Amino acid sequence: AQSVTQLGSHVSVSEGALVLLRCNYSSSVPPYLFWYVQYPNQGLQLLLKYTSAATLVKGINGFEAEFKKSETSFHLTKPSAHMSDAAEYFCAVSDHSSGNTGKLIFGQGTTLQVKP
Amino acid sequence: DAGVTQSPTHLIKTRGQQVTLRCSPKSGHDTVSWYQQALGQGPQFIFQYYEEEERQRGNFPDRFSGHQFPNYSSELNVNALLLGDSALYLCASSLERGGAYTEAFFGQGTRLTVV
C-alpha cells in the first residue's frame, strides 16, 4: 500500500525566507509524486510532479522538489517566500500499480503562513 | 477551456436525506475521480469512473455511489446522509492513456453541510 506523510501541519516563515515543506512516502512500486496547492475555498492546483524522470523537479511559482529514493522523501522548497504563497500544500502519491494513473493518495496537508 | 466545473458550489442538507453532486470534466478528458476532503484533512479518494463504469473505489460505504454519462460528465450520490459526510467534495478529470501519466485537473469543489 502507498502512503504519504507530511511532517509539520503548520509552517511559518518570513517573507523572503526559504520555504521547506517536508513529505515522505511509502510505496511498493516506483512512485509518481505530486505537490498540490489549495487556496481558501478553492480546488487543488498542481505545483509540480515527479514521474521517474529527473529527480529535481521544477514547478510553477518558483517551487521545486527533489526526489530522494534513499530517504523516501519529496520535500518542496522555494528560495524566497512571497505573501501570496500562504496556502495549504498537499503532497500526494499516485497509485498506478494497476496500470492507470487515477487514484491519488494525499497527505494531511501543511498550512504555510508567510509573515511580513 | 472551462476546466473542470462542479455544481452546486454549496448546499445544506438534513441528516437522512440524499444528495447529488455534479461534475463536468475538462474538455477532452474521459476519466472522472471523486474525492472527499473533510475540514483540515487531505482529500480522500472515493471512486473513479471511466467508460461509464466504476473502475476503482476507495474505502467508502455503499451509500456513496456514482454515475458517468456518455458525455463523460459524472454524478456523485450520497444516500442517508450523516453529519460526518459534511465536507468539500472534489472532482478531478484526466485522460486515460493506457497507464501513462496524465495530469488530473481539479474542480473548485462542492461544499456539503449536513445538519
Interface residues (C-beta under 8 A of the other chain):
Chain A: Y32 Y36 N41 Q42 G43 L44 Q45 L46 K49 T51 F90 A92 S94 H96 S98 G99 N100 T101 G102 K103 L104 I105 F106 G107 Q108 G109
Chain B: V4 T31 S33 Y35 G40 Q41 G42 P43 Q44 F45 Q48 Y50 R55 Q56 G58 L90 A92 S94 E96 G98 G99 A100 Y101 T102 E103 A104 F105 F106 G107 Q108 G109 R111
